[in-house]
């Protein structure tokens, strides 16, 4: 086409198309924004969880494993293995030999051992060891474990909830609430109010005029014909029937 040819006239956009475009923008844009906010909150939560796992939980778990759980496990395993070995050795070998020695040699010394060695030496030593060493060590371990739990697990989780999860939840709720209000207002402005205006200014007068025309054109002529034609004919027919058949 040459530059001198007349341009084709642009197609005019109807009111329905404008309303459809407005509804599409007002209904799809909040949903799109809500989806983007949810994805952003999800990425933030995943990033925070990964940070907590890599920076806090994993070092604490590694520390607890190598400093507390693994040595405790080795100790328990060695003790149990030593106990089993001692039990087997004691039950199968040493007990019969000890019974033989007890019957023939150690029975006279048992009373003295029980009285002086256990009551005067071993039991006070064990009580003193428990009070002076074992109970303070266990108390210190309990305090350390409580401190690690409070500041390495509970406090980071509370901070994540306070600064990440709760604000993201409030943001999502606010976006959903304002999106719903905006969509409701848009539907009211673009659909309800125009429809009410069209009904009040156009449809109701037109319907009222049609009703009036229907009354003048159809209802009243039919009523007039019924009153002036059908009813007299019905009376005449009834009189004829009465006359002929004597009713």
C-alpha positions in Angstrom: 0.0 0.0 0.0 1.2 3.5 -0.8 1.3 6.3 1.7 -1.6 8.1 -0.1 -4.1 5.3 0.4 -6.7 6.1 3.0 -6.1 4.4 6.3 -8.6 1.9 7.6 -10.8 3.2 10.4 -10.0 1.9 13.9 -12.6 -0.3 15.4 -14.4 1.3 18.3 -14.2 -0.6 21.6 -17.6 -1.2 23.0 -18.7 -0.7 26.6 -18.8 -4.4 27.2 -15.2 -4.8 26.1 -14.1 -2.0 28.4 -16.0 -3.6 31.3 -14.5 -7.0 30.5 -11.0 -5.5 30.3 -11.5 -3.6 33.6 -12.8 -6.8 35.3 -9.9 -8.8 33.9 -7.4 -6.2 35.3 -9.1 -5.8 38.7 -9.6 -9.6 39.2 -6.4 -11.0 37.7 -3.9 -8.4 38.9 -4.6 -8.9 42.7 -4.4 -12.7 42.2 -1.1 -12.3 40.4 0.2 -10.0 43.1 -1.0 -12.5 45.8 0.8 -15.3 44.0 4.0 -13.3 43.7 3.7 -12.4 47.4 3.2 -16.1 48.4 6.2 -17.1 46.3 8.3 -14.4 47.9 7.2 -15.5 51.3 7.9 -19.1 50.5 11.4 -18.2 49.3 12.0 -16.2 52.4 10.8 -19.0 54.6 13.0 -21.6 52.7 16.0 -19.3 52.9 15.5 -18.7 56.6 15.1 -22.4 57.3 18.2 -23.2 55.2 20.1 -20.5 57.1 19.0 -21.9 60.4 19.9 -25.5 59.4 23.3 -24.6 58.0 24.4 -21.9 60.5 22.8 -23.1 63.8 21.3 -26.6 63.8 24.0 -28.3 61.9 26.9 -26.9 64.0 25.0 -27.5 67.2 24.2 -31.1 66.1 27.8 -31.7 65.1 29.0 -30.3 68.4 26.6 -32.4 70.4 27.4 -35.5 68.4 31.2 -35.3 68.7 31.3 -33.8 72.2 28.5 -35.5 74.0 26.6 -38.3 72.2 29.5 -40.1 70.6 31.6 -40.2 73.8 28.6 -41.2 75.8 27.8 -44.0 73.3 31.4 -45.3 73.3 31.3 -45.2 77.1 28.0 -47.1 77.3 29.2 -49.6 74.7 32.4 -50.3 76.5 30.7 -50.5 79.8 28.0 -52.9 78.5 30.6 -55.0 76.7 32.7 -55.0 79.8 29.7 -55.9 81.9 28.7 -58.7 79.6 32.2 -60.1 79.6 32.5 -59.7 83.4 29.1 -61.3 83.8 29.9 -64.3 81.6 33.4 -64.6 83.2 32.0 -64.1 86.6 29.0 -66.3 86.2 30.7 -69.2 84.5 34.2 -69.2 85.9 34.7 -66.9 88.9 31.5 -67.6 90.7 32.0 -71.3 91.2 35.7 -70.6 92.1 34.6 -67.8 94.4 32.0 -70.1 96.1 34.7 -72.7 96.6 37.0 -70.1 98.1 34.2 -68.6 100.1 33.3 -71.9 101.6 36.8 -72.9 102.5 38.7 -69.6 102.9 36.7 -66.3 102.8 33.6 -67.1 104.8 35.4 -66.3 108.1 36.5 -63.0 106.7 33.1 -61.9 105.2 31.8 -60.5 108.5 34.9 -58.3 108.9 34.8 -57.2 105.3 31.2 -56.2 105.4 31.5 -54.4 108.7 34.7 -52.5 108.2 35.4 -52.2 104.4 31.9 -51.5 103.1 30.3 -49.6 106.0 33.3 -47.7 107.2 35.2 -47.1 103.9 33.5 -47.8 100.6 30.0 -46.5 101.3 31.2 -43.2 102.8 33.6 -42.8 99.9 30.9 -43.4 97.3 28.5 -40.9 99.1 31.3 -38.3 99.2 32.1 -38.9 95.5 28.4 -38.5 94.6 28.0 -35.3 96.6 31.3 -33.7 95.7 31.8 -34.7 92.1 29.0 -36.6 90.3 26.1 -34.4 91.3 27.8 -31.1 90.4 29.0 -32.5 87.1 25.5 -33.7 86.2 24.1 -30.4 87.3 26.6 -28.5 85.1 25.8 -30.7 82.1 22.1 -30.1 82.6 22.7 -26.3 82.8 24.8 -26.4 79.6 22.2 -28.4 77.7 19.5 -26.1 78.8 21.5 -23.1 77.8 22.3 -24.6 74.4 18.6 -25.4 73.8 17.4 -22.0 74.8 19.9 -19.9 72.8 20.7 -22.3 69.9 17.3 -23.7 69.1 14.5 -21.9 70.9 15.7 -18.3 70.4 16.5 -18.7 66.6 13.1 -20.3 66.1 11.4 -17.5 68.0 13.2 -14.9 66.0 12.3 -16.6 62.7 8.7 -16.7 63.8 8.8 -13.1 64.9 10.6 -11.5 61.9 9.8 -13.9 59.0 6.8 -16.1 59.4 4.5 -13.8 61.3 5.1 -10.7 59.0 4.7 -12.9 55.9 1.4 -14.2 57.3 0.2 -10.8 58.1 1.3 -9.6 54.6 -0.6 -12.4 52.9 -3.7 -11.7 55.0 -3.5 -8.0 54.2 -3.0 -8.7 50.5 -6.0 -11.1 50.4 -8.2 -8.7 52.4 -7.4 -5.6 50.3 -7.6 -7.6 47.1 -11.0 -8.9 48.0 -12.2 -5.4 49.0 -10.8 -4.0 45.7 -12.5 -6.7 43.7 -15.8 -6.1 45.5 -15.5 -2.4 45.0 -14.7 -2.8 41.3 -17.6 -5.2 40.8 -19.9 -2.7 42.6 -18.7 0.3 40.6 -18.4 -1.4 37.2 -21.4 -3.8 37.3 -23.8 -3.2 40.2 -24.0 0.6 40.0 -24.3 0.7 36.2 -26.8 -2.1 36.1 -28.9 -0.3 38.8 -28.6 3.0 36.9 -29.6 1.3 33.6 -32.5 -0.4 35.3 -33.7 2.8 37.1 -33.3 5.1 34.2 -34.0 2.9 31.2 -35.4 -0.6 31.9 -38.0 0.4 34.5 -39.5 3.2 32.4 -39.5 1.0 29.3 -41.1 -1.9 31.2 -43.6 0.5 32.7 -44.4 1.9 29.2 -44.7 -1.7 27.8 -47.0 -2.6 30.6 -49.2 0.4 29.9 -49.2 -0.4 26.2 -50.1 -4.0 27.0 -52.9 -2.9 29.2 -54.3 -0.5 26.6 -53.7 -2.8 23.6 -54.5 -6.3 25.0 -55.9 -6.4 28.5 -58.5 -3.7 28.2 -59.8 -4.8 24.7 -60.0 -8.3 25.9 -61.9 -7.2 29.1 -64.2 -5.0 27.0 -64.9 -7.9 24.5 -65.5 -10.3 27.4 -67.8 -7.9 29.1 -69.7 -6.6 26.0 -69.6 -9.7 23.8 -68.8 -13.0 25.5 -71.0 -12.4 28.6 -74.1 -11.4 26.6 -73.6 -14.3 24.2 -73.2 -16.6 27.1 -76.4 -15.3 28.6 -78.3 -15.6 25.3 -77.0 -19.1 24.8 -78.1 -20.0 28.3 -81.6 -18.5 27.7 -81.9 -20.5 24.5 -80.8 -23.7 26.2 -83.3 -23.1 29.0 -86.1 -22.4 26.5 -85.4 -25.4 24.3 -84.6 -28.0 26.9 -86.7 -26.5 29.7 -83.9 -26.0 32.1 
